[in-house]
Amino acid sequence: MEMIAAGGLDRLTMAALGREVGMSSGHLLYYFKTKDELLFQTLEWSEDQLGAERRALLARPVPVRDRLDAYVDLYVPDAPRDPHWTLWLEVWNRSQYADAEANARTRQAAIEGAWHRDLVALLAEGVSTGALRPVDPQRFATRLRALLDGFAVHVAVGLPGTDRAQILSHVREFLDDATHLPGN
C-alpha cells in the first residue's frame, strides 16, 4: 500500500516490491503466483482493515443518521490517488480478464457483500426505529452504493470539481432528501 501511495500502480513491479521488502521477485512470485494475486491479496488485507473500522463505527451508540454519515465518510476516498481506491480500480479492471480459477469475481463479491450487508442492516434499523422514512433497505443500499461508487471514482481519479468535501455534501443532501421523515 505504501508503494501504491508513493508511485501508483505503474511503478509497482514485482522487482521493485521485492527490493522494498528485501526479497527477490521470484520469491514473491512463489507466494503470490502472479501480480494480480498480489494485488488482490493486498486489497483483501486492506478491506479487512476497513471492515474492522466500519464495524466499529456502525456499532457506536449514536443515532442511525450519524452512523450512516460515518459509513459514507469511510467509503469515499480521501483524495485523488487514494491508495485503497487506486488498488480497487485496478483490481476491478483486471478481474474482467481473470481466468475462472482465480475466483476474482467471487472474491470481489465477498468484499462488496460485506459493505452491502452492513449498509442494509443500518438502513433496516433506521426504518424499524422510525429514524428514517420507510425505504426498502436492500434496494436503497444498492442505489446508494452505486452513487457512492460513482462519486468515489471521480474523487480517486481527481476529476475536476469533485473533491471529497463536495462529494460528501452531495451525498448528505441526497440522504437528507431520501431518508428523512416528513416534518423532521
Residue pairs with C-beta under 8 A, 6 or more apart in sequence:
1 42
1 46
1 83
1 84
1 87
2 83
3 11
3 12
3 16
3 17
3 20
4 12
4 42
4 83
4 86
4 87
5 81
5 83
8 81
8 86
9 39
9 86
9 87
9 90
13 25
13 35
14 25
14 28
14 29
14 35
14 38
15 25
17 25
17 28
17 38
18 24
18 25
18 27
18 28
21 28
28 38
32 38
32 41
36 94
36 98
36 102
36 104
37 102
39 87
39 90
39 91
39 94
40 91
40 102
40 104
40 107
42 87
43 87
43 88
43 91
43 111
44 107
44 111
46 84
46 87
47 111
47 114
50 74
50 84
51 114
53 74
54 71
54 74
54 115
54 118
55 118
57 67
57 70
57 71
57 74
58 67
58 70
58 71
58 118
58 121
58 122
60 66
60 67
60 70
63 131
64 122
64 125
64 126
64 129
64 131
64 132
65 126
65 131
65 132
65 175
65 179
67 122
68 122
68 123
68 126
68 175
68 179
69 172
69 175
71 118
71 119
71 122
72 148
72 168
72 171
72 172
72 175
73 168
75 115
75 148
75 152
76 148
76 151
76 152
76 155
76 164
76 167
76 168
76 171
77 84
77 85
77 152
77 155
77 156
77 164
78 164
79 155
79 163
79 164
80 155
80 156
80 157
80 158
81 156
81 158
82 155
82 156
85 152
85 153
85 155
85 156
86 156
88 156
89 153
89 156
89 157
91 104
91 108
92 108
94 104
95 102
95 104
95 105
95 108
98 104
98 105
112 145
115 145
116 141
116 142
116 145
119 137
119 141
119 144
119 145
120 137
120 138
120 141
121 137
123 132
123 135
123 137
123 140
123 141
123 179
124 137
125 131
126 132
126 179
127 133
127 134
127 135
127 137
130 181
132 179
132 180
132 181
133 178
133 179
133 180
133 181
133 182
135 178
135 179
140 178
140 179
144 174
144 175
147 171
147 174
148 171
151 162
151 167
151 170
151 171
152 167
154 162
154 167
155 162
155 163
155 164
155 167
